[in-house]
């Protein structure tokens, strides 16, 4: 099994000052950068080869700990496309973000082991489990049909799906933090179900199947460690001070 990590995100202002870097992946959290923690966790989960999409600072930080560094683009959506093409001949690829400060090999291994054959999968964590693991954390999660879940930063990309995903990746990347925008990309029926509070996780799976012609899994019950990502200084400060 191979993996690719996107590590091109930048931070500025008070966040960058607190982290001591403008490259989010290289922000230190409890003695290790977030990128190094992801690389270590993937290795512990049995990943055989790792590629990273990033710039010169990321390349220098990786040293010999990864198999390939793909040059980054200034565009986040373009970096996503480069990640999808990092291992074109692989049977399947784990796609990971580089801002999961609590990620573990066990959490990744559990996710990878439960993905269905040939499925495009994303990790989902139950909101209650997330709150129990991270008490007092900044707000996370989305509400679907009255149920709150937290989406993770780990995906399983099936063999041969890179071109299909590339065709819509840029639009969905821009909408990834706004579920109503993701729903609107598919059609008015899905958008209406979301706005009326009736959009379910199963609807999202059906949406992905309709758009991509691929079986899709929103894999429930994943470890909360896959769902705590760092986008704000408050999230960063929490991760630095809570094990």
C-alpha positions, 0 to 999 in steps of 0.5 A: 500500500502506498500513500501521498501527503499534501503539505503545501498549506501556508499560514501567516500572522499570529498562527505563523508566529506561534508555529515558527514557520509559514508552512503549516505541515512543519509546525511543531506539536509536542516535539514533532512537526505535524508532517513528521507525525503523519509520515511516522504514522503511515509507516507504522500502519504498514504503508510501503511507499510515501510521497509528499507534495510540498515545496523546498522547505518540505523537501528539506524536512523530509530528508530520506524519510519518504520515497518521493517529493512532488513539487508543489503549486501555489494552488491548493486545488492543483496540489490535490491533482498532483497528489492524485497522480503521485502513484498512478499505477498503485493498486490503491493509495491512502491520501492524507492531509498533513495537519493531523497532530494526533494521528497514529498508525493504529488509527490509519490501520483500522481505517485502511482495513475496513475500506471496501474493495475498490471503494473511494472512502473517507474517514468519519468520526462520531461527534460524541467520540470526538468530544470525549477524546478532545474535551474543550476543543474548538468546534468541529463537525457538520450536521447531517439529518440531525446527526453531527459527525466530524470528517477526517483527513484520510481518504482511500483512493481506489486503483484507476480512479485518479483521472475520474477524481481529477475531473471534479477535484478542483471544484470539490476542493474549493467546497470541501469545508462547506457542505452546502456548496458540495451538495449544490455541485451535484444538483438542486435535489441534493442541495434542497435536502441539505438545506432542509436538514434531510441530507444523510451520510448515505446521500453523500455516498450516493452522490459520490457514486452518481458523480464518479461512477465509483462505490463510495464509503463514508467510513463511520466510527473511525478514530477521533485522531483522524478528525482533529485537523489544524486550520486555526491558531486556536486549534493549534494551541489546543493541540500543543497543550493537550495530549 
